[in-house]
């Protein structure tokens, strides 16, 4: 079986490659850009085939997909940082929607018969009201950031290509996922890296934070990518699935638990530059549909995700 992972150098992409290689008889291919940071996949050199391609270039995308002719495509490549989407909304929309469109058109025009997983996002739900919790796939989509809008575009484009061309697309709306290799611009990894910098004397004992009241449904990335695999192994074409822990923690709880794992005395200060123009205050998902169709369930405790993230930065 040939598997193609777009965004293989990213956080989830590198963990997905690890998981794919655990399956016998799977040949893993990944798309990288010439300027991609590759530290997340250095341990994969010699185990996966890497192809240089910019998904925003339609002809390049078509050539690479026609050359690989994968059985599974995991489409993870995206501008995935919410605050960046406020500063560069056009870039976020172009990268996420046009990049995916080029993948779809490449598959369609080459006549390739393959399954495609779209890594969509819980940020699509945006403004969620108390009486709508936990969030099901049928909940209205009210995105509160350009990133959320771009993921709605990807999501509905997947539905449209399934309906129009019977393309074998499975959409997954992953809620927050964290763990080792996460870039330090994301909240749990950001806190962990600041703590390690303080432990090593590289930073004064002050940890800067944004909104600590928001609540998120956190899943370990290693459980999340198992869900991505099961989405294509057992998911139904055209369907959309939440993947989540079905439990949420406030950002304040994340911070408190990380601070409990260090012996350093650390002051916490709010940095107004870390606050967003509008924030999703509560995301708590319901993944009963995905569980029923695939048998997936998370096995890594939240506390282990926190420890492993902190230890990852201690090892850098």
C-alpha positions in Angstrom: 0.0 0.0 0.0 1.2 3.5 -0.9 0.4 6.3 1.5 1.0 10.0 0.8 1.1 12.5 3.7 0.9 16.1 2.8 2.5 18.2 5.6 4.7 15.3 6.7 7.3 17.7 8.3 4.7 19.1 10.6 3.7 18.1 14.1 0.8 15.7 13.3 2.3 14.7 9.9 5.5 13.3 11.5 3.6 11.3 14.1 1.3 10.0 11.4 4.3 8.8 9.4 5.5 7.0 12.5 2.1 5.3 12.8 1.9 4.3 9.1 5.3 2.7 9.3 4.0 0.4 12.1 1.8 -1.3 9.5 3.5 -4.0 7.5 3.6 -3.5 3.7 3.0 0.2 3.8 5.2 2.5 1.7 5.2 6.1 3.0 5.6 9.1 0.8 5.6 12.7 2.0 5.4 16.1 0.4 7.8 18.8 1.5 8.5 22.4 0.4 12.0 23.6 -0.2 11.9 25.8 2.8 10.3 23.2 5.1 11.8 22.7 8.6 12.7 19.0 8.7 13.7 18.4 12.4 10.5 16.5 13.0 11.3 13.9 10.4 15.1 13.5 10.7 14.5 10.1 12.4 12.5 9.1 9.2 15.3 9.6 6.7 15.7 6.4 4.7 12.3 5.1 5.8 10.1 7.4 3.8 10.2 8.9 0.3 10.1 12.7 0.3 8.9 14.7 -2.7 9.4 18.4 -3.1 6.2 20.2 -4.1 4.2 23.3 -3.3 0.5 22.4 -3.2 -0.4 25.9 -4.3 1.1 25.0 -7.7 -1.4 22.9 -9.5 0.9 21.4 -12.1 3.5 20.5 -9.5 0.9 18.8 -7.3 -0.6 16.9 -10.3 2.9 15.6 -11.3 3.8 14.4 -7.8 0.5 12.6 -7.2 0.5 11.0 -10.7 4.1 9.8 -10.0 3.3 8.3 -6.6 -0.3 7.1 -7.3 -1.1 6.5 -3.6 -3.8 4.3 -2.2 -4.3 6.6 0.8 -3.8 10.4 0.9 -3.7 12.1 4.3 -4.1 15.8 3.6 -2.6 17.6 6.6 -0.6 20.4 5.0 -2.1 23.8 6.0 -1.4 27.1 7.7 -2.5 25.8 11.1 -1.8 28.6 13.6 -4.9 30.6 14.4 -3.2 33.9 15.4 -1.2 33.9 12.1 -4.5 33.8 10.2 -5.4 37.2 11.7 -2.2 38.7 10.5 -2.2 37.0 7.1 -5.8 36.0 6.3 -5.3 35.9 2.5 -2.3 33.6 2.9 -4.2 31.3 5.2 -7.2 31.0 2.9 -5.0 30.5 -0.2 -2.7 27.9 1.3 -5.5 25.9 2.9 -8.3 26.0 0.3 -6.4 26.3 -3.0 -3.8 23.8 -1.8 -6.5 21.2 -1.1 -8.3 22.1 -4.4 -5.1 21.3 -6.3 -4.9 17.9 -4.6 -8.5 17.1 -5.5 -8.0 18.2 -9.1 -4.8 16.2 -9.4 -6.6 13.0 -8.2 -9.6 13.7 -10.5 -7.6 14.5 -13.6 -5.2 11.6 -13.3 -8.1 9.2 -12.7 -6.6 8.0 -9.5 -8.8 5.8 -7.2 -7.7 6.4 -3.7 -9.1 7.3 -0.3 -8.5 10.9 1.0 -8.6 12.0 4.6 -9.0 15.7 5.2 -7.6 17.0 8.5 -10.3 19.5 9.3 -10.7 21.3 12.7 -12.9 21.9 15.6 -12.2 25.6 15.0 -14.9 25.4 12.4 -17.5 25.3 15.1 -16.4 28.6 16.6 -19.2 30.2 18.6 -20.8 27.4 20.5 -23.6 27.9 23.0 -23.9 26.0 26.3 -27.1 24.2 25.2 -25.1 22.8 22.2 -22.6 20.9 24.2 -21.1 18.4 23.7 -20.5 19.4 20.0 -21.8 16.9 17.4 -21.0 16.9 13.7 -24.4 18.4 13.1 -23.7 21.6 15.1 -23.8 24.9 13.1 -20.4 26.1 11.9 -19.8 29.6 13.2 -16.0 30.2 12.8 -14.4 33.0 14.7 -11.1 33.3 12.8 -9.8 33.4 9.2 -8.2 30.0 10.0 -11.6 28.6 11.1 -13.2 30.0 7.9 -10.4 28.3 5.8 -11.1 24.9 7.5 -14.8 25.3 6.8 -13.8 25.9 3.1 -11.7 22.7 3.1 -14.4 20.7 4.8 -17.2 21.7 2.5 -15.0 21.4 -0.6 -14.4 17.8 0.5 -18.2 17.2 0.7 -18.7 18.9 -2.7 -16.1 16.7 -4.4 -17.7 13.6 -2.9 -21.1 14.6 -4.1 -20.0 15.9 -7.5 -17.4 13.3 -8.5 -17.9 10.5 -5.9 -14.4 11.1 -4.7 -13.6 8.9 -1.7 -13.2 11.6 0.9 -13.5 11.2 4.7 -13.4 14.5 6.7 -12.2 14.5 10.3 -12.7 17.4 12.6 -9.9 17.0 15.1 -10.2 18.9 18.3 -7.0 20.2 20.0 -4.1 17.7 20.0 -0.8 18.2 21.7 2.4 16.3 22.5 6.1 16.0 21.6 7.3 18.0 18.5 4.6 20.6 18.8 5.8 24.0 17.6 6.2 26.5 20.6 3.6 28.9 19.1 0.8 26.5 20.4 -0.3 26.9 23.9 0.8 23.7 25.7 4.1 23.6 23.9 4.6 27.3 24.4 4.2 27.0 28.2 6.5 24.0 28.3 9.2 25.7 26.3 9.0 28.8 28.5 9.4 26.6 31.6 12.4 24.8 30.2 14.0 28.1 29.2 13.5 29.3 32.8 14.9 26.0 34.2 18.1 26.5 32.1 18.5 30.2 33.0 17.8 31.4 29.4 14.8 33.4 30.5 13.8 35.3 33.6 11.4 33.4 35.9 8.3 35.0 34.3 5.9 33.0 32.1 3.8 35.1 29.7 0.3 33.9 28.8 -2.8 35.0 26.9 -6.4 34.0 27.7 -6.4 31.4 30.4 -10.1 31.0 30.6 -10.7 29.3 27.3 -11.5 25.6 27.6 -10.3 23.0 25.1 -10.9 19.3 24.4 -7.3 17.9 24.3 -6.2 14.6 22.7 -2.6 13.3 22.5 -1.3 13.6 19.0 -0.3 9.9 19.0 -4.0 9.0 19.6 -5.1 11.5 17.0 -3.1 10.1 14.2 -4.4 6.6 14.9 -7.8 8.1 14.4 -6.7 9.5 11.0 -5.6 6.0 9.9 -8.9 4.5 11.1 -10.8 7.2 9.2 -9.5 5.7 6.0 -9.5 2.1 7.0 -13.0 2.1 8.4 -14.7 5.5 7.8 -17.5 6.0 5.4 -17.0 8.0 2.2 -18.4 11.5 2.3 -18.8 11.4 6.1 -17.5 13.9 8.6 -16.3 12.8 12.0 -15.3 14.5 15.3 -12.1 13.1 16.9 -11.7 14.2 20.5 -11.2 13.1 24.1 -14.8 14.2 25.1 -13.3 16.0 28.1 -12.1 19.6 28.3 -9.5 21.5 30.4 -9.1 25.2 30.8 -5.9 26.8 29.6 -5.3 27.7 33.2 -5.5 24.0 34.2 -2.9 23.2 31.5 -0.6 25.9 32.9 -1.1 24.8 36.5 -0.3 21.2 35.8 2.8 22.1 33.8 4.0 24.4 36.6 3.6 21.5 39.1 6.1 19.5 37.1 9.0 21.9 37.7 10.8 22.9 40.9 11.3 26.5 39.7 9.3 29.4 41.2 7.7 31.1 38.3 5.6 34.2 38.1 2.7 34.3 35.5 2.0 37.5 33.6 -0.7 38.2 31.0 0.7 39.5 27.7 -2.0 41.5 25.8 -0.2 40.7 22.6 -1.2 37.1 23.0 -4.9 37.9 23.2 -7.0 37.3 20.0 -9.5 39.7 18.5 -12.2 37.0 19.1 -11.6 33.7 20.9 -13.5 30.4 21.0 -14.2 30.1 24.7 -15.3 26.5 24.9 -14.8 23.4 22.7 -16.0 20.1 24.0 -16.6 17.4 21.4 -18.8 14.3 21.0 -17.0 11.6 19.0 -19.6 8.8 19.4 -20.2 8.7 15.6 -16.5 8.1 14.9 -16.2 5.6 17.7 -19.2 3.6 16.4 -17.8 3.5 12.9 -14.1 2.8 13.6 -13.8 1.6 17.2 -11.3 4.3 18.0 -10.7 5.4 21.5 -7.9 7.5 23.1 -5.5 5.7 25.4 -2.8 8.2 26.4 -3.7 10.2 29.6 -3.7 14.0 29.5 -1.1 14.0 32.3 1.3 11.9 30.1 0.8 14.3 27.2 1.8 17.2 29.5 4.9 15.3 30.8 6.0 14.2 27.4 5.7 17.7 26.0 7.8 19.1 28.8 10.4 16.4 28.5 10.6 16.9 24.7 11.7 20.5 25.3 14.1 19.4 28.0 15.7 17.1 25.5 16.2 19.8 22.8 
